[in-house]
Amino acid sequence: MNRPKPLTHPIQAVTFDVGGTLVVPHPSVGEVYHRIAVGHGVTGTSPELLDQRFQKAWHAARSSPQRREEWESLVDAVFEGLSPTPPSQTFFAELYEEFGRARAWRVLPEVIPTLEALAGQGVDLGIVSNWDERLRPLLGELRLDRYFSCFAISCETGFAKPSPVIFQEALRQLGCPAATVLHVGDALREDFAGAMSAGLAALHLRRDATSRDLQIRSLEEVVEWVARSGTGRPEGRAQKFLTPDG
């Protein structure tokens, strides 16, 4: 299922997932949770324990949180039994604000070179992400927003990946046929399968993959895939994002 199909059309645009694909929490979710919790008098925890509990709560959730109240429930689950008072009644607001700031995230090293190389090929770039209202300001603070002409965000569309609706919104903004748009993300179901079901080309990013035949291991490989496909917009809008002021 996760073997990339040959790109049969010249690629006019590439869309990207955000979390785990372009950025990762810094230094980790557990580290940030632990620092803020300790500041509010919560003891007996560790970054490692909170990372484990976050992963458990994340996987137990029906879908990735799209609204503030959904994040409240998830964070309360992480700290259940660890904090005498639920974070939703104490320090949740501080946690929520912290993850809306650039200092809580790290842009992965290959991201900027990849985006600039694709823009140099005249390829339009877009975001397709399951995220809440903090994403646009965060991308601005990280200075990533200047690379993209399309933002399909689940909290705005009302549909989350793998729904085809969010991909259709990206196609609408880009003005490209589905077969000429390549989506890249690290989630097999939400990104790879979701994009393919919507008619887009797709690559599954898995940085720990042992076989290059099944997934790509770096975003830099996207540049090679697109170059081999040919590009349908030699005068693409993406060129403008190479200017110093974006």
PyRosetta script that sets phi, psi and omega in degrees:
from pyrosetta import init, pose_from_sequence

init()
pose = pose_from_sequence("MNRPKPLTHPIQAVTFDVGGTLVVPHPSVGEVYHRIAVGHGVTGTSPELLDQRFQKAWHAARSSPQRREEWESLVDAVFEGLSPTPPSQTFFAELYEEFGRARAWRVLPEVIPTLEALAGQGVDLGIVSNWDERLRPLLGELRLDRYFSCFAISCETGFAKPSPVIFQEALRQLGCPAATVLHVGDALREDFAGAMSAGLAALHLRRDATSRDLQIRSLEEVVEWVARSGTGRPEGRAQKFLTPDG")
pose.set_psi(1, -37.3)
pose.set_omega(1, -173.5)
pose.set_phi(2, -97.1)
pose.set_psi(2, 21.1)
pose.set_omega(2, 174.8)
pose.set_phi(3, -84.3)
pose.set_psi(3, 119.9)
pose.set_omega(3, -179.8)
pose.set_phi(4, -60.7)
pose.set_psi(4, 133.5)
pose.set_omega(4, 175.9)
pose.set_phi(5, -82.0)
pose.set_psi(5, 150.2)
pose.set_omega(5, 175.7)
pose.set_phi(6, -56.8)
pose.set_psi(6, 142.8)
pose.set_omega(6, 178.4)
pose.set_phi(7, -78.2)
pose.set_psi(7, 113.8)
pose.set_omega(7, -173.0)
pose.set_phi(8, -93.1)
pose.set_psi(8, -6.4)
pose.set_omega(8, 178.5)
pose.set_phi(9, -129.7)
pose.set_psi(9, 149.9)
pose.set_omega(9, 172.9)
pose.set_phi(10, -58.2)
pose.set_psi(10, 133.2)
pose.set_omega(10, -177.1)
pose.set_phi(11, -84.3)
pose.set_psi(11, 122.2)
pose.set_omega(11, 178.8)
pose.set_phi(12, -94.9)
pose.set_psi(12, -25.9)
pose.set_omega(12, -176.5)
pose.set_phi(13, -151.3)
pose.set_psi(13, 151.0)
pose.set_omega(13, 175.6)
pose.set_phi(14, -126.3)
pose.set_psi(14, 129.1)
pose.set_omega(14, 175.3)
pose.set_phi(15, -109.3)
pose.set_psi(15, 150.5)
pose.set_omega(15, -175.9)
pose.set_phi(16, -128.3)
pose.set_psi(16, 141.7)
pose.set_omega(16, 161.5)
pose.set_phi(17, -67.7)
pose.set_psi(17, 164.0)
pose.set_omega(17, -179.6)
pose.set_phi(18, -106.8)
pose.set_psi(18, -69.2)
pose.set_omega(18, -175.7)
pose.set_phi(19, -65.0)
pose.set_psi(19, 123.9)
pose.set_omega(19, -178.8)
pose.set_phi(20, 85.7)
pose.set_psi(20, -15.8)
pose.set_omega(20, 179.9)
pose.set_phi(21, -106.8)
pose.set_psi(21, -51.3)
pose.set_omega(21, 178.5)
pose.set_phi(22, -102.2)
pose.set_psi(22, -36.2)
pose.set_omega(22, -177.1)
pose.set_phi(23, -136.4)
pose.set_psi(23, 157.3)
pose.set_omega(23, 174.6)
pose.set_phi(24, -135.3)
pose.set_psi(24, 153.2)
pose.set_omega(24, 177.5)
pose.set_phi(25, -59.4)
pose.set_psi(25, 145.6)
pose.set_omega(25, -177.4)
pose.set_phi(26, -132.1)
pose.set_psi(26, 128.4)
pose.set_omega(26, -3.2)
pose.set_phi(27, -76.6)
pose.set_psi(27, -23.4)
pose.set_omega(27, 171.8)
pose.set_phi(28, -171.4)
pose.set_psi(28, 164.8)
pose.set_omega(28, 176.2)
pose.set_phi(29, -58.3)
pose.set_psi(29, -46.8)
pose.set_omega(29, -178.3)
pose.set_phi(30, -60.7)
pose.set_psi(30, -39.5)
pose.set_omega(30, 179.4)
pose.set_phi(31, -62.8)
pose.set_psi(31, -45.6)
pose.set_omega(31, -178.9)
pose.set_phi(32, -67.4)
pose.set_psi(32, -46.2)
pose.set_omega(32, 178.4)
pose.set_phi(33, -58.0)
pose.set_psi(33, -45.2)
pose.set_omega(33, -176.5)
pose.set_phi(34, -64.0)
pose.set_psi(34, -44.7)
pose.set_omega(34, -178.4)
pose.set_phi(35, -60.7)
pose.set_psi(35, -45.6)
pose.set_omega(35, -177.8)
pose.set_phi(36, -73.0)
pose.set_psi(36, -38.5)
pose.set_omega(36, 179.2)
pose.set_phi(37, -63.4)
pose.set_psi(37, -44.2)
pose.set_omega(37, 179.0)
pose.set_phi(38, -61.2)
pose.set_psi(38, -38.0)
pose.set_omega(38, 177.8)
pose.set_phi(39, -63.1)
pose.set_psi(39, -17.7)
pose.set_omega(39, 178.2)
pose.set_phi(40, -108.5)
pose.set_psi(40, 18.9)
pose.set_omega(40, 172.2)
pose.set_phi(41, 86.2)
pose.set_psi(41, 8.8)
pose.set_omega(41, 178.8)
pose.set_phi(42, -82.0)
pose.set_psi(42, 126.1)
pose.set_omega(42, -179.2)
pose.set_phi(43, -119.2)
pose.set_psi(43, 171.6)
pose.set_omega(43, 175.6)
pose.set_phi(44, 78.6)
pose.set_psi(44, 17.9)
pose.set_omega(44, 177.1)
pose.set_phi(45, -119.1)
pose.set_psi(45, 174.6)
pose.set_omega(45, 175.4)
pose.set_phi(46, -149.3)
pose.set_psi(46, 157.5)
pose.set_omega(46, 176.9)
pose.set_phi(47, -56.3)
pose.set_psi(47, -38.7)
pose.set_omega(47, -178.6)
pose.set_phi(48, -65.4)
pose.set_psi(48, -43.8)
pose.set_omega(48, 178.9)
pose.set_phi(49, -63.6)
pose.set_psi(49, -42.6)
pose.set_omega(49, -178.4)
pose.set_phi(50, -69.4)
pose.set_psi(50, -33.9)
pose.set_omega(50, 173.8)
pose.set_phi(51, -61.3)
pose.set_psi(51, -44.8)
pose.set_omega(51, 179.6)
pose.set_phi(52, -62.7)
pose.set_psi(52, -44.6)
pose.set_omega(52, -178.5)
pose.set_phi(53, -69.1)
pose.set_psi(53, -33.9)
pose.set_omega(53, 176.5)
pose.set_phi(54, -64.3)
pose.set_psi(54, -45.8)
pose.set_omega(54, 179.5)
pose.set_phi(55, -60.8)
pose.set_psi(55, -40.1)
pose.set_omega(55, 178.9)
pose.set_phi(56, -64.7)
pose.set_psi(56, -45.4)
pose.set_omega(56, -179.8)
pose.set_phi(57, -66.6)
pose.set_psi(57, -37.2)
pose.set_omega(57, 179.4)
pose.set_phi(58, -62.7)
pose.set_psi(58, -46.8)
pose.set_omega(58, -178.3)
pose.set_phi(59, -71.6)
pose.set_psi(59, -25.3)
pose.set_omega(59, 178.8)
pose.set_phi(60, -77.8)
pose.set_psi(60, -22.3)
pose.set_omega(60, -179.7)
pose.set_phi(61, -68.9)
pose.set_psi(61, 148.2)
pose.set_omega(61, -179.3)
pose.set_phi(62, -65.2)
pose.set_psi(62, -35.7)
pose.set_omega(62, 179.8)
pose.set_phi(63, -156.3)
pose.set_psi(63, 167.5)
pose.set_omega(63, 178.9)
pose.set_phi(64, -65.0)
pose.set_psi(64, 139.8)
pose.set_omega(64, -177.5)
pose.set_phi(65, -59.2)
pose.set_psi(65, 135.8)
pose.set_omega(65, 179.5)
pose.set_phi(66, -113.1)
pose.set_psi(66, -16.3)
pose.set_omega(66, -176.6)
pose.set_phi(67, -131.5)
pose.set_psi(67, 160.5)
pose.set_omega(67, -177.4)
pose.set_phi(68, -57.1)
pose.set_psi(68, -42.5)
pose.set_omega(68, -177.7)
pose.set_phi(69, -66.3)
pose.set_psi(69, -29.2)
pose.set_omega(69, 176.2)
pose.set_phi(70, -70.2)
pose.set_psi(70, -36.6)
pose.set_omega(70, 174.5)
pose.set_phi(71, -66.3)
pose.set_psi(71, -37.3)
pose.set_omega(71, 177.2)
pose.set_phi(72, -57.1)
pose.set_psi(72, -46.4)
pose.set_omega(72, -179.0)
pose.set_phi(73, -63.5)
pose.set_psi(73, -41.1)
pose.set_omega(73, -179.0)
pose.set_phi(74, -65.8)
pose.set_psi(74, -44.9)
pose.set_omega(74, -178.8)
pose.set_phi(75, -66.9)
pose.set_psi(75, -38.2)
pose.set_omega(75, 175.2)
pose.set_phi(76, -59.1)
pose.set_psi(76, -39.1)
pose.set_omega(76, 178.9)
pose.set_phi(77, -65.6)
pose.set_psi(77, -38.2)
pose.set_omega(77, 179.1)
pose.set_phi(78, -60.9)
pose.set_psi(78, -41.3)
pose.set_omega(78, -174.3)
pose.set_phi(79, -96.7)
pose.set_psi(79, 7.3)
pose.set_omega(79, -179.5)
pose.set_phi(80, -58.8)
pose.set_psi(80, 126.1)
pose.set_omega(80, -179.2)
pose.set_phi(81, 82.8)
pose.set_psi(81, -8.3)
pose.set_omega(81, -179.2)
pose.set_phi(82, -104.0)
pose.set_psi(82, -27.9)
pose.set_omega(82, -177.5)
pose.set_phi(83, -118.6)
pose.set_psi(83, 130.7)
pose.set_omega(83, -178.3)
pose.set_phi(84, -61.6)
pose.set_psi(84, -29.0)
pose.set_omega(84, 177.8)
pose.set_phi(85, -122.6)
pose.set_psi(85, 133.5)
pose.set_omega(85, -178.8)
pose.set_phi(86, -56.2)
pose.set_psi(86, 141.3)
pose.set_omega(86, 178.2)
pose.set_phi(87, -54.6)
pose.set_psi(87, -30.1)
pose.set_omega(87, 179.5)
pose.set_phi(88, -60.3)
pose.set_psi(88, -20.6)
pose.set_omega(88, 179.1)
pose.set_phi(89, -103.4)
pose.set_psi(89, -1.0)
pose.set_omega(89, -176.3)
pose.set_phi(90, -132.0)
pose.set_psi(90, -86.3)
pose.set_omega(90, -169.2)
pose.set_phi(91, -107.0)
pose.set_psi(91, 11.2)
pose.set_omega(91, -179.5)
pose.set_phi(92, -59.7)
pose.set_psi(92, -42.3)
pose.set_omega(92, -177.2)
pose.set_phi(93, -57.3)
pose.set_psi(93, -38.7)
pose.set_omega(93, 178.8)
pose.set_phi(94, -67.4)
pose.set_psi(94, -41.7)
pose.set_omega(94, 176.9)
pose.set_phi(95, -61.9)
pose.set_psi(95, -45.2)
pose.set_omega(95, -177.2)
pose.set_phi(96, -61.7)
pose.set_psi(96, -44.2)
pose.set_omega(96, 179.2)
pose.set_phi(97, -66.8)
pose.set_psi(97, -37.8)
pose.set_omega(97, -178.1)
pose.set_phi(98, -60.8)
pose.set_psi(98, -41.0)
pose.set_omega(98, -179.0)
pose.set_phi(99, -80.1)
pose.set_psi(99, 2.2)
pose.set_omega(99, 170.2)
pose.set_phi(100, -96.1)
pose.set_psi(100, 4.0)
pose.set_omega(100, -177.3)
pose.set_phi(101, -110.9)
pose.set_psi(101, 150.8)
pose.set_omega(101, -176.8)
pose.set_phi(102, -62.0)
pose.set_psi(102, -31.9)
pose.set_omega(102, -175.5)
pose.set_phi(103, -65.9)
pose.set_psi(103, -17.4)
pose.set_omega(103, 178.7)
pose.set_phi(104, -89.7)
pose.set_psi(104, 4.1)
pose.set_omega(104, -176.5)
pose.set_phi(105, -134.9)
pose.set_psi(105, 154.7)
pose.set_omega(105, 174.9)
pose.set_phi(106, -125.6)
pose.set_psi(106, 126.6)
pose.set_omega(106, 173.9)
pose.set_phi(107, -76.2)
pose.set_psi(107, 125.3)
pose.set_omega(107, -176.2)
pose.set_phi(108, -65.6)
pose.set_psi(108, 147.0)
pose.set_omega(108, -168.5)
pose.set_phi(109, -57.2)
pose.set_psi(109, -34.8)
pose.set_omega(109, -175.0)
pose.set_phi(110, -85.1)
pose.set_psi(110, -2.7)
pose.set_omega(110, -172.8)
pose.set_phi(111, -66.1)
pose.set_psi(111, -56.9)
pose.set_omega(111, -176.0)
pose.set_phi(112, -61.5)
pose.set_psi(112, -47.4)
pose.set_omega(112, 176.9)
pose.set_phi(113, -58.1)
pose.set_psi(113, -36.7)
pose.set_omega(113, 179.7)
pose.set_phi(114, -67.9)
pose.set_psi(114, -47.2)
pose.set_omega(114, -179.6)
pose.set_phi(115, -62.8)
pose.set_psi(115, -41.4)
pose.set_omega(115, -179.5)
pose.set_phi(116, -68.8)
pose.set_psi(116, -36.6)
pose.set_omega(116, 177.9)
pose.set_phi(117, -66.2)
pose.set_psi(117, -42.7)
pose.set_omega(117, 178.5)
pose.set_phi(118, -65.5)
pose.set_psi(118, -42.5)
pose.set_omega(118, 177.9)
pose.set_phi(119, -61.3)
pose.set_psi(119, -36.9)
pose.set_omega(119, 178.3)
pose.set_phi(120, -65.8)
pose.set_psi(120, -22.9)
pose.set_omega(120, 176.3)
pose.set_phi(121, -85.3)
pose.set_psi(121, -0.1)
pose.set_omega(121, -179.5)
pose.set_phi(122, 81.2)
pose.set_psi(122, 21.4)
pose.set_omega(122, -178.5)
pose.set_phi(123, -92.8)
pose.set_psi(123, 130.0)
pose.set_omega(123, 174.4)
pose.set_phi(124, -72.4)
pose.set_psi(124, 148.0)
pose.set_omega(124, -175.9)
pose.set_phi(125, -123.3)
pose.set_psi(125, 143.1)
pose.set_omega(125, -178.6)
pose.set_phi(126, -142.1)
pose.set_psi(126, 164.5)
pose.set_omega(126, 175.9)
pose.set_phi(127, -112.4)
pose.set_psi(127, 131.2)
pose.set_omega(127, 169.5)
pose.set_phi(128, -128.6)
pose.set_psi(128, 106.4)
pose.set_omega(128, -168.9)
pose.set_phi(129, -140.7)
pose.set_psi(129, 140.5)
pose.set_omega(129, 168.6)
pose.set_phi(130, -85.8)
pose.set_psi(130, 101.0)
pose.set_omega(130, -173.9)
pose.set_phi(131, -153.9)
pose.set_psi(131, 171.8)
pose.set_omega(131, 179.0)
pose.set_phi(132, -104.5)
pose.set_psi(132, -165.8)
pose.set_omega(132, -172.4)
pose.set_phi(133, -68.7)
pose.set_psi(133, -7.0)
pose.set_omega(133, 180.0)
pose.set_phi(134, -79.7)
pose.set_psi(134, -11.7)
pose.set_omega(134, -170.7)
pose.set_phi(135, -67.1)
pose.set_psi(135, -48.6)
pose.set_omega(135, -177.3)
pose.set_phi(136, -58.6)
pose.set_psi(136, -49.9)
pose.set_omega(136, 177.2)
pose.set_phi(137, -61.0)
pose.set_psi(137, -36.5)
pose.set_omega(137, 179.5)
pose.set_phi(138, -64.0)
pose.set_psi(138, -45.6)
pose.set_omega(138, 179.1)
pose.set_phi(139, -61.9)
pose.set_psi(139, -34.7)
pose.set_omega(139, 176.6)
pose.set_phi(140, -66.2)
pose.set_psi(140, -43.9)
pose.set_omega(140, -179.7)
pose.set_phi(141, -66.4)
pose.set_psi(141, -33.0)
pose.set_omega(141, 177.4)
pose.set_phi(142, -80.3)
pose.set_psi(142, -5.4)
pose.set_omega(142, -178.3)
pose.set_phi(143, 61.7)
pose.set_psi(143, 33.9)
pose.set_omega(143, 176.0)
pose.set_phi(144, -98.2)
pose.set_psi(144, -23.8)
pose.set_omega(144, -174.1)
pose.set_phi(145, -60.8)
pose.set_psi(145, -28.6)
pose.set_omega(145, -176.0)
pose.set_phi(146, -66.0)
pose.set_psi(146, -16.0)
pose.set_omega(146, -179.0)
pose.set_phi(147, -85.0)
pose.set_psi(147, -13.9)
pose.set_omega(147, -167.7)
pose.set_phi(148, -115.0)
pose.set_psi(148, 139.6)
pose.set_omega(148, 175.9)
pose.set_phi(149, -106.9)
pose.set_psi(149, 0.5)
pose.set_omega(149, -176.6)
pose.set_phi(150, -139.3)
pose.set_psi(150, 133.3)
pose.set_omega(150, 177.0)
pose.set_phi(151, -134.3)
pose.set_psi(151, 100.8)
pose.set_omega(151, 175.1)
pose.set_phi(152, -106.1)
pose.set_psi(152, 102.2)
pose.set_omega(152, -173.4)
pose.set_phi(153, -117.3)
pose.set_psi(153, 134.4)
pose.set_omega(153, -171.4)
pose.set_phi(154, -58.9)
pose.set_psi(154, -38.0)
pose.set_omega(154, -178.4)
pose.set_phi(155, -66.3)
pose.set_psi(155, -21.5)
pose.set_omega(155, -179.9)
pose.set_phi(156, -93.7)
pose.set_psi(156, -36.0)
pose.set_omega(156, -179.2)
pose.set_phi(157, -82.3)
pose.set_psi(157, -24.0)
pose.set_omega(157, -175.8)
pose.set_phi(158, 83.2)
pose.set_psi(158, 4.2)
pose.set_omega(158, 179.2)
pose.set_phi(159, -135.4)
pose.set_psi(159, 137.6)
pose.set_omega(159, -179.3)
pose.set_phi(160, -107.7)
pose.set_psi(160, 152.3)
pose.set_omega(160, 172.6)
pose.set_phi(161, -57.6)
pose.set_psi(161, 140.3)
pose.set_omega(161, 14.1)
pose.set_phi(162, -92.3)
pose.set_psi(162, 16.5)
pose.set_omega(162, 178.5)
pose.set_phi(163, -55.7)
pose.set_psi(163, 135.3)
pose.set_omega(163, 177.7)
pose.set_phi(164, -65.6)
pose.set_psi(164, -18.9)
pose.set_omega(164, -175.5)
pose.set_phi(165, -62.5)
pose.set_psi(165, -41.7)
pose.set_omega(165, -177.6)
pose.set_phi(166, -68.0)
pose.set_psi(166, -33.4)
pose.set_omega(166, 176.3)
pose.set_phi(167, -71.7)
pose.set_psi(167, -36.4)
pose.set_omega(167, 177.1)
pose.set_phi(168, -64.2)
pose.set_psi(168, -35.2)
pose.set_omega(168, 176.2)
pose.set_phi(169, -64.6)
pose.set_psi(169, -39.7)
pose.set_omega(169, 176.8)
pose.set_phi(170, -62.6)
pose.set_psi(170, -42.6)
pose.set_omega(170, 178.7)
pose.set_phi(171, -62.9)
pose.set_psi(171, -38.8)
pose.set_omega(171, 178.8)
pose.set_phi(172, -61.9)
pose.set_psi(172, -45.7)
pose.set_omega(172, -179.6)
pose.set_phi(173, -66.8)
pose.set_psi(173, -37.5)
pose.set_omega(173, -177.7)
pose.set_phi(174, -78.1)
pose.set_psi(174, -28.6)
pose.set_omega(174, -176.8)
pose.set_phi(175, 69.6)
pose.set_psi(175, 35.2)
pose.set_omega(175, -177.3)
pose.set_phi(176, -121.5)
pose.set_psi(176, 147.5)
pose.set_omega(176, 170.9)
pose.set_phi(177, -64.7)
pose.set_psi(177, 147.7)
pose.set_omega(177, -175.8)
pose.set_phi(178, -56.0)
pose.set_psi(178, -40.5)
pose.set_omega(178, -175.4)
pose.set_phi(179, -67.0)
pose.set_psi(179, -14.8)
pose.set_omega(179, -179.0)
pose.set_phi(180, -100.2)
pose.set_psi(180, 7.3)
pose.set_omega(180, -179.7)
pose.set_phi(181, -114.1)
pose.set_psi(181, 131.2)
pose.set_omega(181, 179.1)
pose.set_phi(182, -108.8)
pose.set_psi(182, 126.6)
pose.set_omega(182, 176.7)
pose.set_phi(183, -106.4)
pose.set_psi(183, 139.5)
pose.set_omega(183, -178.2)
pose.set_phi(184, -128.3)
pose.set_psi(184, 129.4)
pose.set_omega(184, 177.4)
pose.set_phi(185, -163.7)
pose.set_psi(185, 168.2)
pose.set_omega(185, -174.2)
pose.set_phi(186, -97.3)
pose.set_psi(186, -1.6)
pose.set_omega(186, -179.7)
pose.set_phi(187, -102.5)
pose.set_psi(187, 121.7)
pose.set_omega(187, -175.5)
pose.set_phi(188, -62.5)
pose.set_psi(188, -47.0)
pose.set_omega(188, -177.6)
pose.set_phi(189, -75.6)
pose.set_psi(189, -52.9)
pose.set_omega(189, -173.3)
pose.set_phi(190, -69.8)
pose.set_psi(190, -43.9)
pose.set_omega(190, -174.4)
pose.set_phi(191, -91.5)
pose.set_psi(191, -60.9)
pose.set_omega(191, -173.8)
pose.set_phi(192, -67.9)
pose.set_psi(192, -57.4)
pose.set_omega(192, -177.2)
pose.set_phi(193, -67.0)
pose.set_psi(193, -39.1)
pose.set_omega(193, -180.0)
pose.set_phi(194, -62.0)
pose.set_psi(194, -45.3)
pose.set_omega(194, -179.8)
pose.set_phi(195, -66.2)
pose.set_psi(195, -43.1)
pose.set_omega(195, -180.0)
pose.set_phi(196, -62.3)
pose.set_psi(196, -40.1)
pose.set_omega(196, 179.8)
pose.set_phi(197, -64.9)
pose.set_psi(197, -27.6)
pose.set_omega(197, 179.2)
pose.set_phi(198, -87.0)
pose.set_psi(198, 1.1)
pose.set_omega(198, 176.5)
pose.set_phi(199, 94.7)
pose.set_psi(199, -0.3)
pose.set_omega(199, 178.5)
pose.set_phi(200, -81.5)
pose.set_psi(200, 159.8)
pose.set_omega(200, 165.7)
pose.set_phi(201, -76.5)
pose.set_psi(201, 156.9)
pose.set_omega(201, -175.8)
pose.set_phi(202, -150.4)
pose.set_psi(202, 148.4)
pose.set_omega(202, 171.6)
pose.set_phi(203, -128.7)
pose.set_psi(203, 135.1)
pose.set_omega(203, 179.0)
pose.set_phi(204, -96.0)
pose.set_psi(204, 116.5)
pose.set_omega(204, 179.4)
pose.set_phi(205, -86.8)
pose.set_psi(205, 119.5)
pose.set_omega(205, 175.7)
pose.set_phi(206, -140.5)
pose.set_psi(206, 102.1)
pose.set_omega(206, -171.1)
pose.set_phi(207, -68.3)
pose.set_psi(207, -19.3)
pose.set_omega(207, 178.9)
pose.set_phi(208, -101.4)
pose.set_psi(208, 15.7)
pose.set_omega(208, -178.5)
pose.set_phi(209, -62.6)
pose.set_psi(209, 139.8)
pose.set_omega(209, 178.8)
pose.set_phi(210, -91.8)
pose.set_psi(210, -16.5)
pose.set_omega(210, -179.7)
pose.set_phi(211, -124.9)
pose.set_psi(211, 126.7)
pose.set_omega(211, 178.6)
pose.set_phi(212, -73.0)
pose.set_psi(212, -11.6)
pose.set_omega(212, -178.7)
pose.set_phi(213, -76.6)
pose.set_psi(213, -21.3)
pose.set_omega(213, -173.3)
pose.set_phi(214, -99.5)
pose.set_psi(214, -37.5)
pose.set_omega(214, -178.8)
pose.set_phi(215, -142.7)
pose.set_psi(215, 167.5)
pose.set_omega(215, 167.8)
pose.set_phi(216, -91.9)
pose.set_psi(216, 147.7)
pose.set_omega(216, -176.5)
pose.set_phi(217, -105.7)
pose.set_psi(217, -8.2)
pose.set_omega(217, 179.1)
pose.set_phi(218, -150.6)
pose.set_psi(218, 148.5)
pose.set_omega(218, 176.4)
pose.set_phi(219, -62.6)
pose.set_psi(219, -24.1)
pose.set_omega(219, 179.7)
pose.set_phi(220, -59.6)
pose.set_psi(220, -27.6)
pose.set_omega(220, 178.9)
pose.set_phi(221, -67.7)
pose.set_psi(221, -23.4)
pose.set_omega(221, 178.5)
pose.set_phi(222, -60.7)
pose.set_psi(222, -39.3)
pose.set_omega(222, -179.8)
pose.set_phi(223, -59.2)
pose.set_psi(223, -40.6)
pose.set_omega(223, 179.8)
pose.set_phi(224, -66.9)
pose.set_psi(224, -43.6)
pose.set_omega(224, 179.5)
pose.set_phi(225, -60.9)
pose.set_psi(225, -44.6)
pose.set_omega(225, -178.1)
pose.set_phi(226, -67.1)
pose.set_psi(226, -40.9)
pose.set_omega(226, -179.9)
pose.set_phi(227, -62.4)
pose.set_psi(227, -37.8)
pose.set_omega(227, -180.0)
pose.set_phi(228, -70.0)
pose.set_psi(228, -26.7)
pose.set_omega(228, -178.0)
pose.set_phi(229, -77.9)
pose.set_psi(229, -21.5)
pose.set_omega(229, -167.8)
pose.set_phi(230, 84.6)
pose.set_psi(230, 157.2)
pose.set_omega(230, 179.4)
pose.set_phi(231, -119.5)
pose.set_psi(231, 137.9)
pose.set_omega(231, -174.9)
pose.set_phi(232, -89.5)
pose.set_psi(232, -3.6)
pose.set_omega(232, -177.9)
pose.set_phi(233, -132.8)
pose.set_psi(233, 73.6)
pose.set_omega(233, -179.4)
pose.set_phi(234, -59.9)
pose.set_psi(234, -21.3)
pose.set_omega(234, 177.0)
pose.set_phi(235, -111.2)
pose.set_psi(235, 36.6)
pose.set_omega(235, -173.8)
pose.set_phi(236, -60.6)
pose.set_psi(236, 157.6)
pose.set_omega(236, -179.2)
pose.set_phi(237, -63.2)
pose.set_psi(237, -22.1)
pose.set_omega(237, -175.0)
pose.set_phi(238, -61.5)
pose.set_psi(238, -21.2)
pose.set_omega(238, -179.1)
pose.set_phi(239, -56.1)
pose.set_psi(239, -34.1)
pose.set_omega(239, -174.3)
pose.set_phi(240, -66.7)
pose.set_psi(240, -21.2)
pose.set_omega(240, -175.6)
pose.set_phi(241, -77.9)
pose.set_psi(241, -3.8)
pose.set_omega(241, 178.9)
pose.set_phi(242, -85.3)
pose.set_psi(242, -5.9)
pose.set_omega(242, -179.8)
pose.set_phi(243, -72.7)
pose.set_psi(243, 148.7)
pose.set_omega(243, -173.7)
pose.set_phi(244, -55.6)
pose.set_psi(244, -35.0)
pose.set_omega(244, -177.6)
pose.set_phi(245, -92.3)
pose.set_psi(245, 2.1)
pose.set_omega(245, 179.2)
pose.set_phi(246, 64.5)
pose.dump_pdb("model.pdb")
